[in-house]
């Protein structure tokens, strides 16, 4: 099982690539109707602004994924919304059928346990985590899209390669696309299980990967 070490100025944390690998196995299973994705490697990022700067895409096209919990239970839900917006806890609680006082953000330990990722690396695929969780997607996400990242990268950014250590060994035969139609403007962008790897994917392909029974599109932002 591959792992990588990422660091920033004030922290050094070990990341496990299992969630990234499981997502890629799932994406590559769509053989009859392939998923359009572009993977890029960049310096580790934790915030949405850092990520958008490295990807060279608008902040609003970032899909911010946050794990919430119903207090005194083990009921977790993944919240996905455009990176320039914030959660509306009152709306989220109402959709979950609980009082706002019963809703809290997951702890870092819970994030690791449920998603297999460290904070800042969580992808918007609750159904593909080590522990399944339902995904609530803000209705504004479908309009908060952009062109994919330009292929004229910053000096520390490059295309991800299947030769990179995080790529699953059992997918070594896969030829990973090194381009995505630069004319399309329906892509969302997010860290895909690791703080050093971002994915750009058309919104409808994102929903297809997640699976229609695994998400609910609703108004959860402010």
Residue pairs with C-beta under 8 A, 6 or more apart in sequence:
1 16
1 17
1 18
2 17
2 21
2 165
2 166
2 167
3 14
3 15
3 16
3 17
4 15
4 17
4 165
4 166
4 194
4 196
5 12
5 13
5 14
5 15
6 12
6 13
6 15
6 44
6 194
6 195
6 196
7 13
7 44
8 44
8 46
13 118
15 117
15 118
15 121
15 194
15 195
15 196
16 116
16 117
17 165
17 166
17 193
17 194
18 116
18 130
18 193
19 115
19 116
19 117
19 123
19 128
19 129
19 130
19 193
20 123
20 166
20 192
20 193
20 194
20 197
21 166
21 167
21 168
21 193
22 128
23 123
23 125
23 128
23 192
23 193
23 209
24 167
24 168
24 171
25 168
25 170
25 171
26 128
26 209
27 35
27 37
27 209
28 171
28 174
30 208
30 209
33 208
35 201
35 205
35 208
35 209
36 177
36 180
36 181
36 201
36 202
36 205
37 177
37 180
37 199
37 200
37 201
37 205
38 148
38 149
38 159
38 177
38 178
38 179
38 180
38 199
38 200
38 201
39 159
39 160
39 176
39 192
39 197
39 198
39 199
40 55
40 149
40 153
40 157
40 158
40 159
40 160
40 197
40 198
40 200
41 157
41 158
41 159
41 160
41 164
41 196
41 197
42 54
42 55
42 154
42 156
42 157
42 196
42 197
42 198
43 54
43 156
43 157
43 196
44 120
44 195
44 196
45 51
45 54
45 120
45 191
45 195
45 196
46 119
46 120
46 195
47 120
48 59
48 62
48 64
48 83
48 84
49 59
49 83
51 62
51 83
51 189
51 190
51 191
51 198
52 58
52 59
52 61
52 62
52 83
52 189
54 154
54 156
54 157
54 198
55 149
55 157
55 189
55 198
55 200
56 149
56 150
56 153
56 154
56 157
57 146
57 147
57 148
57 149
57 187
57 189
57 200
58 146
59 83
59 84
60 82
60 83
60 84
60 144
60 146
61 82
61 83
61 144
61 145
61 146
61 187
61 188
61 189
62 82
62 83
62 84
62 188
62 189
62 190
63 80
63 81
63 82
63 83
63 124
63 141
63 188
63 189
63 190
63 206
64 80
64 81
64 82
64 83
64 85
64 190
65 78
65 79
65 80
65 122
65 123
65 124
65 190
66 78
66 79
66 87
66 105
66 106
66 122
67 76
67 77
67 78
67 79
67 105
67 106
67 110
67 111
67 114
67 115
67 122
67 133
68 76
68 77
68 78
68 79
68 87
68 92
68 103
68 104
68 105
68 106
69 75
69 76
69 77
69 103
69 104
69 105
69 106
69 110
70 77
70 96
70 98
70 102
70 103
71 101
71 102
71 103
71 104
72 102
76 106
76 110
76 114
76 131
76 133
77 92
77 96
77 126
77 133
77 134
77 135
77 136
78 122
78 124
78 126
78 129
78 133
78 134
78 135
78 136
79 87
79 92
79 136
79 138
79 220
80 124
80 135
80 136
80 137
80 138
80 141
81 87
81 137
81 138
81 140
81 141
81 220
81 221
82 138
82 140
82 141
82 144
82 221
84 144
85 138
85 140
85 221
85 222
86 221
86 222
87 220
87 221
87 222
88 219
88 220
88 221
88 222
89 100
89 103
90 100
91 218
91 219
91 220
91 221
91 222
92 103
92 136
92 220
93 99
93 100
93 102
93 103
95 136
95 216
95 218
95 220
96 103
106 114
108 118
108 119
111 117
111 118
111 119
111 122
112 118
113 130
113 131
114 129
114 130
114 131
114 133
115 122
115 123
115 129
115 130
116 129
116 130
116 193
117 123
117 193
117 194
118 195
120 191
120 195
121 191
121 193
121 194
121 195
122 191
122 193
123 190
123 191
123 192
123 193
123 199
124 135
124 137
124 190
124 206
124 210
125 135
125 209
125 210
126 132
126 133
126 134
126 135
126 210
126 214
126 215
127 133
127 134
127 135
127 210
127 211
127 214
127 215
128 209
128 210
134 214
134 215
134 216
135 210
135 214
135 215
135 216
136 215
136 216
136 218
136 220
137 215
137 216
137 217
137 218
138 217
138 218
138 219
138 220
138 221
139 217
139 218
139 219
140 221
141 188
141 203
141 217
142 203
142 217
144 188
145 185
145 186
145 187
145 188
145 202
145 203
146 185
146 187
146 188
146 189
147 182
147 183
147 184
147 185
147 187
148 180
148 181
148 182
148 184
148 187
148 189
148 200
149 189
149 198
149 200
150 182
151 159
151 179
151 182
153 159
159 178
160 167
160 176
160 197
161 167
161 176
162 171
162 172
162 174
162 175
162 176
166 194
166 197
167 176
180 187
180 200
184 202
186 202
186 203
186 204
187 200
187 201
187 202
187 203
188 200
188 201
188 202
188 203
188 206
189 198
189 199
189 200
190 198
190 199
191 197
191 198
191 199
192 198
192 199
201 209
207 215
